[in-house]
Amino acid sequence: GEAYNLLGIIFQLDKERADGYFEAGMVNGSAYAALNLAMRTENLKEKFALYLWASEHIMSIDEENDLCRGMLCGNLGKMYQLGIGTAPDKEEAERWYRAAMANQNDSVVNNLAILLYKEGRRLEAIGLLTALIKRHHEVHYPKEERNRDRMAYGNMSEQVIRLSII
């Protein structure tokens, strides 16, 4: 299955040939081939069905923090949230968004925050966005620089400094 998936990737510019390889990969149990096929199809119901099939197989692969799994979960969350290829289902959308976040897909945080905010769960939405900003800040702004900048503000309250960092 994975060999067919790789052939589909190699021949991706030849749509008919690539799709044939992805379909063969899927028939032979490759969740990644189904995922690639889902991303290529324009039929929304078919796309949704392919994502669901891939999810049943990819979620059983024993790899933590799988980036493909995160992308798949994010796409399913969006489809459930907006009713693309399926009926809208906010609970399913939230479940898939959270699964995406658990698999290193922070790009879904905004979608989940919007979903929660519209459901009246404003504090939870703000908490998600705040945590994302903090993670991003810690990765891209080393602690030494944060401490140096904090000293430069001297008399400002800790709360104001935190808000300015966020």
C-alpha positions as a Markdown table, in Angstrom:
| # | Residue | x | y | z |
|---|---|---|---|---|
| 1 | Gly | 0.0 | 0.0 | 0.0 |
| 2 | Glu | 2.7 | 2.5 | 0.9 |
| 3 | Ala | 4.7 | 1.7 | -2.3 |
| 4 | Tyr | 1.6 | 2.6 | -4.3 |
| 5 | Asn | 1.2 | 5.8 | -2.3 |
| 6 | Leu | 4.8 | 6.7 | -3.0 |
| 7 | Leu | 4.3 | 6.1 | -6.7 |
| 8 | Gly | 1.2 | 8.3 | -6.6 |
| 9 | Ile | 3.4 | 11.1 | -5.1 |
| 10 | Ile | 6.1 | 10.6 | -7.7 |
| 11 | Phe | 3.6 | 10.8 | -10.6 |
| 12 | Gln | 1.3 | 13.5 | -8.9 |
| 13 | Leu | 1.5 | 15.7 | -12.0 |
| 14 | Asp | -0.2 | 13.0 | -14.1 |
| 15 | Lys | -3.6 | 13.1 | -12.3 |
| 16 | Glu | -5.0 | 9.9 | -13.8 |
| 17 | Arg | -1.9 | 7.9 | -13.1 |
| 18 | Ala | -1.4 | 9.3 | -9.6 |
| 19 | Asp | -5.0 | 8.7 | -8.7 |
| 20 | Gly | -4.7 | 5.1 | -9.9 |
| 21 | Tyr | -1.7 | 4.6 | -7.6 |
| 22 | Phe | -3.4 | 6.2 | -4.7 |
| 23 | Glu | -6.5 | 4.1 | -5.2 |
| 24 | Ala | -4.3 | 0.9 | -5.4 |
| 25 | Gly | -2.5 | 2.1 | -2.2 |
| 26 | Met | -5.8 | 2.5 | -0.4 |
| 27 | Val | -7.1 | -0.9 | -1.5 |
| 28 | Asn | -3.9 | -2.3 | -0.1 |
| 29 | Gly | -4.5 | -0.6 | 3.3 |
| 30 | Ser | -2.5 | 2.7 | 3.0 |
| 31 | Ala | -4.2 | 5.4 | 5.0 |
| 32 | Tyr | -1.7 | 7.9 | 3.6 |
| 33 | Ala | -2.8 | 7.0 | 0.0 |
| 34 | Ala | -6.4 | 7.6 | 1.0 |
| 35 | Leu | -5.4 | 10.9 | 2.6 |
| 36 | Asn | -3.6 | 11.9 | -0.6 |
| 37 | Leu | -6.5 | 10.9 | -2.7 |
| 38 | Ala | -8.9 | 12.9 | -0.5 |
| 39 | Met | -6.8 | 16.0 | -0.9 |
| 40 | Arg | -7.0 | 15.7 | -4.7 |
| 41 | Thr | -10.7 | 15.0 | -5.2 |
| 42 | Glu | -13.1 | 17.8 | -5.7 |
| 43 | Asn | -16.3 | 15.9 | -4.9 |
| 44 | Leu | -17.0 | 17.0 | -1.4 |
| 45 | Lys | -18.9 | 13.9 | -0.3 |
| 46 | Glu | -16.2 | 11.6 | -1.7 |
| 47 | Lys | -13.5 | 13.8 | 0.0 |
| 48 | Phe | -15.3 | 13.4 | 3.3 |
| 49 | Ala | -15.7 | 9.7 | 2.9 |
| 50 | Leu | -12.0 | 9.3 | 2.0 |
| 51 | Tyr | -11.0 | 11.4 | 5.1 |
| 52 | Leu | -13.2 | 9.2 | 7.3 |
| 53 | Trp | -11.7 | 6.0 | 5.8 |
| 54 | Ala | -8.2 | 7.4 | 6.3 |
| 55 | Ser | -9.0 | 8.4 | 9.9 |
| 56 | Glu | -10.1 | 4.9 | 10.8 |
| 57 | His | -6.7 | 3.6 | 9.6 |
| 58 | Ile | -4.3 | 6.4 | 10.4 |
| 59 | Met | -5.6 | 6.8 | 14.0 |
| 60 | Ser | -4.6 | 3.1 | 14.7 |
| 61 | Ile | -1.0 | 3.6 | 13.5 |
| 62 | Asp | 1.2 | 3.5 | 16.5 |
| 63 | Glu | 3.0 | 6.8 | 16.1 |
| 64 | Glu | 2.6 | 9.7 | 18.5 |
| 65 | Asn | 2.5 | 13.3 | 17.2 |
| 66 | Asp | 2.1 | 12.2 | 13.6 |
| 67 | Leu | 1.9 | 15.4 | 11.4 |
| 68 | Cys | -0.3 | 13.7 | 8.7 |
| 69 | Arg | -2.7 | 12.6 | 11.5 |
| 70 | Gly | -2.8 | 16.2 | 12.7 |
| 71 | Met | -3.6 | 17.5 | 9.2 |
| 72 | Leu | -6.3 | 14.8 | 8.7 |
| 73 | Cys | -7.9 | 15.6 | 12.0 |
| 74 | Gly | -7.9 | 19.3 | 11.2 |
| 75 | Asn | -9.5 | 18.8 | 7.8 |
| 76 | Leu | -12.2 | 16.6 | 9.3 |
| 77 | Gly | -12.9 | 19.2 | 12.0 |
| 78 | Lys | -13.3 | 21.9 | 9.4 |
| 79 | Met | -15.6 | 19.7 | 7.3 |
| 80 | Tyr | -17.8 | 18.9 | 10.3 |
| 81 | Gln | -17.8 | 22.5 | 11.4 |
| 82 | Leu | -18.9 | 23.9 | 8.0 |
| 83 | Gly | -20.9 | 20.9 | 6.9 |
| 84 | Ile | -18.7 | 20.1 | 3.9 |
| 85 | Gly | -19.6 | 16.7 | 2.5 |
| 86 | Thr | -21.6 | 16.0 | 5.6 |
| 87 | Ala | -24.1 | 17.6 | 8.0 |
| 88 | Pro | -22.7 | 20.2 | 10.3 |
| 89 | Asp | -21.8 | 18.7 | 13.7 |
| 90 | Lys | -20.2 | 21.0 | 16.2 |
| 91 | Glu | -19.4 | 18.2 | 18.7 |
| 92 | Glu | -17.6 | 16.1 | 16.0 |
| 93 | Ala | -15.8 | 19.3 | 14.8 |
| 94 | Glu | -14.5 | 20.0 | 18.3 |
| 95 | Arg | -13.4 | 16.3 | 18.8 |
| 96 | Trp | -11.4 | 16.4 | 15.5 |
| 97 | Tyr | -9.9 | 19.8 | 16.2 |
| 98 | Arg | -8.7 | 18.6 | 19.6 |
| 99 | Ala | -7.3 | 15.4 | 18.0 |
| 100 | Ala | -5.4 | 17.6 | 15.5 |
| 101 | Met | -4.0 | 19.7 | 18.3 |
| 102 | Ala | -2.8 | 16.6 | 20.1 |
| 103 | Asn | -0.9 | 15.7 | 16.9 |
| 104 | Gln | 1.0 | 19.0 | 16.6 |
| 105 | Asn | -1.5 | 20.8 | 14.4 |
| 106 | Asp | -1.7 | 24.3 | 16.0 |
| 107 | Ser | -3.2 | 25.7 | 12.9 |
| 108 | Val | -6.7 | 24.5 | 14.0 |
| 109 | Val | -6.6 | 26.5 | 17.3 |
| 110 | Asn | -8.3 | 29.5 | 15.6 |
| 111 | Asn | -11.0 | 27.3 | 14.1 |
| 112 | Leu | -11.7 | 25.6 | 17.5 |
| 113 | Ala | -11.6 | 29.0 | 19.3 |
| 114 | Ile | -14.2 | 30.4 | 16.8 |
| 115 | Leu | -16.4 | 27.3 | 17.3 |
| 116 | Leu | -16.2 | 27.6 | 21.1 |
| 117 | Tyr | -16.8 | 31.3 | 21.0 |
| 118 | Lys | -19.9 | 30.9 | 18.9 |
| 119 | Glu | -21.1 | 28.3 | 21.4 |
| 120 | Gly | -20.8 | 30.8 | 24.2 |
| 121 | Arg | -17.7 | 29.1 | 25.6 |
| 122 | Arg | -15.7 | 32.4 | 25.4 |
| 123 | Leu | -13.3 | 31.9 | 28.3 |
| 124 | Glu | -12.3 | 28.5 | 26.9 |
| 125 | Ala | -11.7 | 30.0 | 23.5 |
| 126 | Ile | -9.6 | 32.8 | 25.0 |
| 127 | Gly | -7.6 | 30.2 | 27.0 |
| 128 | Leu | -6.8 | 28.2 | 23.9 |
| 129 | Leu | -5.6 | 31.3 | 22.0 |
| 130 | Thr | -3.6 | 32.5 | 25.0 |
| 131 | Ala | -1.9 | 29.1 | 25.3 |
| 132 | Leu | -1.1 | 29.1 | 21.6 |
| 133 | Ile | 0.5 | 32.5 | 21.8 |
| 134 | Lys | 2.5 | 31.5 | 24.9 |
| 135 | Arg | 3.8 | 28.4 | 23.1 |
| 136 | His | 4.7 | 30.4 | 20.0 |
| 137 | His | 6.3 | 33.1 | 22.1 |
| 138 | Glu | 8.4 | 30.6 | 24.1 |
| 139 | Val | 9.6 | 28.9 | 20.9 |
| 140 | His | 10.4 | 32.1 | 19.0 |
| 141 | Tyr | 11.5 | 34.4 | 21.9 |
| 142 | Pro | 14.2 | 32.9 | 24.1 |
| 143 | Lys | 13.8 | 33.2 | 27.9 |
| 144 | Glu | 17.0 | 35.4 | 28.1 |
| 145 | Glu | 15.4 | 38.0 | 25.8 |
| 146 | Arg | 12.2 | 37.9 | 27.8 |
| 147 | Asn | 14.0 | 38.5 | 31.0 |
| 148 | Arg | 16.1 | 41.3 | 29.5 |
| 149 | Asp | 13.0 | 43.1 | 28.2 |
| 150 | Arg | 11.3 | 42.6 | 31.6 |
| 151 | Met | 14.2 | 44.4 | 33.3 |
| 152 | Ala | 14.0 | 47.3 | 30.8 |
| 153 | Tyr | 10.4 | 48.0 | 31.8 |
| 154 | Gly | 11.4 | 48.3 | 35.5 |
| 155 | Asn | 8.4 | 49.9 | 37.2 |
| 156 | Met | 5.6 | 48.4 | 35.1 |
| 157 | Ser | 3.4 | 45.8 | 36.8 |
| 158 | Glu | 3.9 | 42.1 | 36.0 |
| 159 | Gln | 0.4 | 42.0 | 34.5 |
| 160 | Val | 1.1 | 44.8 | 32.1 |
| 161 | Ile | 4.4 | 43.2 | 31.0 |
| 162 | Arg | 2.6 | 39.9 | 30.4 |
| 163 | Leu | -0.1 | 41.6 | 28.3 |
| 164 | Ser | 2.6 | 43.4 | 26.3 |
| 165 | Ile | 4.4 | 40.1 | 25.6 |
| 166 | Ile | 1.1 | 38.4 | 24.5 |
